[in-house]
Structures are given as structure tokens and as C-alpha cells.
């Protein structure tokens, strides 16, 4: 499959796409296709695949970082399913934490957790927060390692699954993020998402009790289905 098809269909992980882009850059394969430099080629890829140039450069960066630290990442057992969007934080983490610890944590931590770790938080603090989030997830929270984000793209288990229009006002974008995450996390857990329009705070407080009861009923149905 050629690189345009890989990007357009997103049938491959972003790590696979990133590594393909690294090979194209390193071997200057874009010249064989008639492009004078990588920038022009990336523009062509963006136009043909209808993806943002920034996303393509992000995937290239992911591929470059993986290539640079491939031996240590492979030794740690890190693969494309472990969250390639953590890779841009790797070098920053290595600058402030012990090397062996970093490569163990890039596999184990979520993307959000590893980003916090790379910014200076201790591994213990991050893992404690992630354990709390995991407990909340088991109770119906919207946190999940299955869903990560990079810019305006959202990835479900390493595959781009949704993209928000980058011309949307930041206020609208921030409103959409929780809904997108909740939808994918529900999908991951074979659960449900119900959209409800409430006009007043009084309606909201009344709906809370109904929502709790509905969630408990659905949980009971799911548990009976597993038996």
C-alpha cells in the first residue's frame, strides 16, 4: 500500500505511517516522484489524503523519535499499540528522569500521564493519579487509555478515528472534547452514550437521579449478559 492510501484510510497505526515517512525523507524518495523537497511533498500528501499538513509532520516526528530510540523502545516492549503519541515527549522525559525508568514508563503510562511525567512530575505521582482515574473508569468515568488526542485528531487504540475541524472557535472545540472522549470510551467498554438537552439547572439536578438509576440498570443488564 502506498503512503497516500495509508494516510487517507488510516488502516495502519500512526507509528507505521510515521516510519514510512521517515524512510521517504531519509532516502529522499520524494524526488523520484518529482518533488524538489520534503515540504512540497508533504503538501501533496495533505492535498491527496485530505489531512492537515501539521498531522503529517507530527506523524513524521513520531517516526523519527521511534527510529532514534528504536533499540531501547523495542527492549522495553513498546509497540504501536502502546500509544505512539507519547513519543514526542520522550526526549524531554529523558532529560529529567533516569533512562531505564523512562522507557519502562512510556509503555505503561497513558499519553496524558507520560506528558505530565515528561514535564517533571514523579513517576509515583503520575501512577497514583492514573490508578485513581482507572478506578473512576471502572465506575463509569470517561478516562481511558484507548483514546488519545493529538492536535485536532482523536485516536482510538492508535488509529485516527475522529477529527475536529480546526477552524472551530476554541470555545466550541473545548465543548466537543469531552463528548468525543466519552463516546469512544463507551465504545471501548461496550457501553452507551445518551445525549440529553437540559435548559435549566433545575432540570439538570432532576436528571441526575434519573441518569444514575439508568446507568445502574444498564450495568445490571450488561452483567447478566456476561453470565
Secondary structure, DSSP 8 states (H G I E B T S, - for coil): --HHHHHHH--S-HHHHHHHHHHHHHTTHHHHTT-SSHHHHHHHHHHHHT--HHHHHHHHHHHHHHHHTHHHHHHTT--GGGTGGGGGGHHHHHHHS-HHHHHHHHHHS-HHHHHHHHTT--HHHHHHHHHHHHHHHHTT-S--TTEEEETTEEEETTEEEEE--TTS-HHHHHHHHHHHHHHHHHHHTT---------SHHHHHHHHHHHHHHHHHHHHHHHHHH-
